[in-house]
Structure formats: structure tokens, C-alpha cells
Amino acid sequence: MSVAASTMGPPCVALGEEGATVARVRTTINQAGMLRMQRQIASRIQQADMRFREEWGGQPVEAITPHVRDAFARIGVENLPSAAIGDYAAAVSKAEPFEWRLS
């Protein structure tokens, strides 16, 4: 059984001599494509986590927290909840595991 996710992107406006035209782009991703994207995202997060822990592991939470958002924004993970950032900083400080739950 194949599962596909389909989304309509935001309107694209092209200006020509006769005015503006609006076009929409349809993107369809099958189940295999979604799984591949999830694996790639998870791998990028794990790599970022390893680099971050090498640099900040064992430091006080107050020193770690301001750098979490930027470290993950560099790999395209944005809008992290503040509570999760604090929990992650505490885990890095104590060399404990942490599970990101992204939605």
C-alpha cells in the first residue's frame, strides 16, 4: 500500500506585460520519500548534537542555553520551544541522552 502526502505551496506571482499571473505548485511525496526525508533529518540532528556536545558538554546550563537555537538553526531546525531548549541544555551539561520531538 502506498501513502502519499500532498501539499499546495503558496501562490507564486509572475509579472508580465499584461499583469500578474498566479500559479500553484503541487508536491506529492510517497511513503518511501517521507521515510527517506525523516532519516536525513534525524541524521542531521544527530550530527549537530554530536558537534554541540563536543563543544559544550559539561558546561553550566546557563552557558549552553544561549547557543542551542543557533546550532540547530544552522541545519535548518528552527522554532525550537524554549522549554525544550532548556531541557536539552541540561542534558548536554550532564552528558545525558535527550529526545527531540519535532512537529
Rosetta constraint file for C-alpha pairs under 8 A:
AtomPair CA 2 CA 30 HARMONIC 6.63 0.50
AtomPair CA 2 CA 31 HARMONIC 6.23 0.50
AtomPair CA 3 CA 30 HARMONIC 5.60 0.50
AtomPair CA 3 CA 31 HARMONIC 5.13 0.50
AtomPair CA 4 CA 28 HARMONIC 6.36 0.50
AtomPair CA 4 CA 29 HARMONIC 5.34 0.50
AtomPair CA 4 CA 30 HARMONIC 4.21 0.50
AtomPair CA 4 CA 31 HARMONIC 5.95 0.50
AtomPair CA 5 CA 28 HARMONIC 5.72 0.50
AtomPair CA 5 CA 29 HARMONIC 5.31 0.50
AtomPair CA 5 CA 30 HARMONIC 6.49 0.50
AtomPair CA 5 CA 31 HARMONIC 7.96 0.50
AtomPair CA 6 CA 26 HARMONIC 6.99 0.50
AtomPair CA 6 CA 27 HARMONIC 5.61 0.50
AtomPair CA 6 CA 28 HARMONIC 4.54 0.50
AtomPair CA 6 CA 29 HARMONIC 6.52 0.50
AtomPair CA 7 CA 26 HARMONIC 6.10 0.50
AtomPair CA 7 CA 27 HARMONIC 5.66 0.50
AtomPair CA 7 CA 28 HARMONIC 6.95 0.50
AtomPair CA 8 CA 24 HARMONIC 6.77 0.50
AtomPair CA 8 CA 25 HARMONIC 6.08 0.50
AtomPair CA 8 CA 26 HARMONIC 5.02 0.50
AtomPair CA 8 CA 27 HARMONIC 6.66 0.50
AtomPair CA 9 CA 24 HARMONIC 6.25 0.50
AtomPair CA 9 CA 25 HARMONIC 5.63 0.50
AtomPair CA 9 CA 26 HARMONIC 6.59 0.50
AtomPair CA 9 CA 27 HARMONIC 7.72 0.50
AtomPair CA 10 CA 24 HARMONIC 6.72 0.50
AtomPair CA 10 CA 25 HARMONIC 7.87 0.50
AtomPair CA 11 CA 22 HARMONIC 6.07 0.50
AtomPair CA 11 CA 23 HARMONIC 5.88 0.50
AtomPair CA 11 CA 24 HARMONIC 5.19 0.50
AtomPair CA 11 CA 25 HARMONIC 7.85 0.50
AtomPair CA 12 CA 22 HARMONIC 5.58 0.50
AtomPair CA 12 CA 23 HARMONIC 5.34 0.50
AtomPair CA 12 CA 24 HARMONIC 6.24 0.50
AtomPair CA 13 CA 20 HARMONIC 6.26 0.50
AtomPair CA 13 CA 21 HARMONIC 5.70 0.50
AtomPair CA 13 CA 22 HARMONIC 4.80 0.50
AtomPair CA 13 CA 23 HARMONIC 6.69 0.50
AtomPair CA 14 CA 20 HARMONIC 5.55 0.50
AtomPair CA 14 CA 21 HARMONIC 5.41 0.50
AtomPair CA 14 CA 22 HARMONIC 6.59 0.50
AtomPair CA 15 CA 19 HARMONIC 5.66 0.50
AtomPair CA 15 CA 20 HARMONIC 4.46 0.50
AtomPair CA 15 CA 21 HARMONIC 6.55 0.50
AtomPair CA 16 CA 20 HARMONIC 6.17 0.50
AtomPair CA 16 CA 21 HARMONIC 7.78 0.50
AtomPair CA 29 CA 33 HARMONIC 5.71 0.50
AtomPair CA 29 CA 34 HARMONIC 6.36 0.50
AtomPair CA 30 CA 34 HARMONIC 6.30 0.50
AtomPair CA 31 CA 35 HARMONIC 6.21 0.50
AtomPair CA 32 CA 36 HARMONIC 6.16 0.50
AtomPair CA 33 CA 37 HARMONIC 6.21 0.50
AtomPair CA 34 CA 38 HARMONIC 6.18 0.50
AtomPair CA 35 CA 39 HARMONIC 6.21 0.50
AtomPair CA 36 CA 40 HARMONIC 6.25 0.50
AtomPair CA 37 CA 41 HARMONIC 6.14 0.50
AtomPair CA 38 CA 42 HARMONIC 6.05 0.50
AtomPair CA 39 CA 43 HARMONIC 6.06 0.50
AtomPair CA 40 CA 44 HARMONIC 6.23 0.50
AtomPair CA 41 CA 45 HARMONIC 6.23 0.50
AtomPair CA 42 CA 46 HARMONIC 6.14 0.50
AtomPair CA 43 CA 47 HARMONIC 6.17 0.50
AtomPair CA 44 CA 48 HARMONIC 6.14 0.50
AtomPair CA 44 CA 75 HARMONIC 6.94 0.50
AtomPair CA 45 CA 49 HARMONIC 6.01 0.50
AtomPair CA 45 CA 72 HARMONIC 7.56 0.50
AtomPair CA 45 CA 75 HARMONIC 7.66 0.50
AtomPair CA 46 CA 50 HARMONIC 6.19 0.50
AtomPair CA 47 CA 51 HARMONIC 6.32 0.50
AtomPair CA 48 CA 52 HARMONIC 6.00 0.50
AtomPair CA 48 CA 71 HARMONIC 7.13 0.50
AtomPair CA 48 CA 72 HARMONIC 6.80 0.50
AtomPair CA 48 CA 75 HARMONIC 7.55 0.50
AtomPair CA 49 CA 53 HARMONIC 5.98 0.50
AtomPair CA 50 CA 54 HARMONIC 6.17 0.50
AtomPair CA 51 CA 55 HARMONIC 6.46 0.50
AtomPair CA 52 CA 56 HARMONIC 5.93 0.50
AtomPair CA 52 CA 57 HARMONIC 7.54 0.50
AtomPair CA 52 CA 71 HARMONIC 7.15 0.50
AtomPair CA 53 CA 57 HARMONIC 4.59 0.50
AtomPair CA 53 CA 92 HARMONIC 6.01 0.50
AtomPair CA 53 CA 95 HARMONIC 7.96 0.50
AtomPair CA 56 CA 64 HARMONIC 6.29 0.50
AtomPair CA 56 CA 92 HARMONIC 7.06 0.50
AtomPair CA 56 CA 93 HARMONIC 7.29 0.50
AtomPair CA 57 CA 92 HARMONIC 5.19 0.50
AtomPair CA 57 CA 93 HARMONIC 5.24 0.50
AtomPair CA 57 CA 94 HARMONIC 7.35 0.50
AtomPair CA 57 CA 95 HARMONIC 6.34 0.50
AtomPair CA 58 CA 92 HARMONIC 6.75 0.50
AtomPair CA 58 CA 93 HARMONIC 4.36 0.50
AtomPair CA 58 CA 94 HARMONIC 5.97 0.50
AtomPair CA 58 CA 95 HARMONIC 6.71 0.50
AtomPair CA 59 CA 63 HARMONIC 6.54 0.50
AtomPair CA 59 CA 64 HARMONIC 6.67 0.50
AtomPair CA 59 CA 92 HARMONIC 7.99 0.50
AtomPair CA 59 CA 93 HARMONIC 5.32 0.50
AtomPair CA 60 CA 64 HARMONIC 6.49 0.50
AtomPair CA 60 CA 93 HARMONIC 5.92 0.50
AtomPair CA 61 CA 65 HARMONIC 5.96 0.50
AtomPair CA 61 CA 86 HARMONIC 7.68 0.50
AtomPair CA 61 CA 89 HARMONIC 5.46 0.50
AtomPair CA 61 CA 90 HARMONIC 5.49 0.50
AtomPair CA 61 CA 93 HARMONIC 5.90 0.50
AtomPair CA 62 CA 66 HARMONIC 7.50 0.50
AtomPair CA 63 CA 67 HARMONIC 7.91 0.50
AtomPair CA 64 CA 68 HARMONIC 6.74 0.50
AtomPair CA 64 CA 89 HARMONIC 5.68 0.50
AtomPair CA 64 CA 93 HARMONIC 7.58 0.50
AtomPair CA 65 CA 85 HARMONIC 6.64 0.50
AtomPair CA 65 CA 86 HARMONIC 6.19 0.50
AtomPair CA 65 CA 89 HARMONIC 5.41 0.50
AtomPair CA 67 CA 71 HARMONIC 6.23 0.50
AtomPair CA 68 CA 72 HARMONIC 6.45 0.50
AtomPair CA 68 CA 85 HARMONIC 6.51 0.50
AtomPair CA 68 CA 89 HARMONIC 7.25 0.50
AtomPair CA 69 CA 73 HARMONIC 6.01 0.50
AtomPair CA 69 CA 78 HARMONIC 7.30 0.50
AtomPair CA 69 CA 80 HARMONIC 6.95 0.50
AtomPair CA 69 CA 85 HARMONIC 7.34 0.50
AtomPair CA 70 CA 74 HARMONIC 6.30 0.50
AtomPair CA 71 CA 75 HARMONIC 7.51 0.50
AtomPair CA 72 CA 76 HARMONIC 6.61 0.50
AtomPair CA 72 CA 77 HARMONIC 5.24 0.50
AtomPair CA 72 CA 78 HARMONIC 6.87 0.50
AtomPair CA 73 CA 77 HARMONIC 4.91 0.50
AtomPair CA 73 CA 78 HARMONIC 5.22 0.50
AtomPair CA 80 CA 84 HARMONIC 6.90 0.50
AtomPair CA 80 CA 85 HARMONIC 6.78 0.50
AtomPair CA 81 CA 85 HARMONIC 6.39 0.50
AtomPair CA 82 CA 86 HARMONIC 6.36 0.50
AtomPair CA 83 CA 87 HARMONIC 6.24 0.50
AtomPair CA 84 CA 88 HARMONIC 5.94 0.50
AtomPair CA 84 CA 100 HARMONIC 7.84 0.50
AtomPair CA 85 CA 89 HARMONIC 6.10 0.50
AtomPair CA 86 CA 90 HARMONIC 6.26 0.50
AtomPair CA 87 CA 91 HARMONIC 6.28 0.50
AtomPair CA 88 CA 92 HARMONIC 6.18 0.50
AtomPair CA 88 CA 98 HARMONIC 6.32 0.50
AtomPair CA 89 CA 93 HARMONIC 6.08 0.50
AtomPair CA 90 CA 94 HARMONIC 6.26 0.50
AtomPair CA 91 CA 95 HARMONIC 5.77 0.50
AtomPair CA 91 CA 96 HARMONIC 4.69 0.50
AtomPair CA 91 CA 97 HARMONIC 6.26 0.50
AtomPair CA 91 CA 98 HARMONIC 6.23 0.50
AtomPair CA 92 CA 96 HARMONIC 6.25 0.50
AtomPair CA 92 CA 97 HARMONIC 7.81 0.50
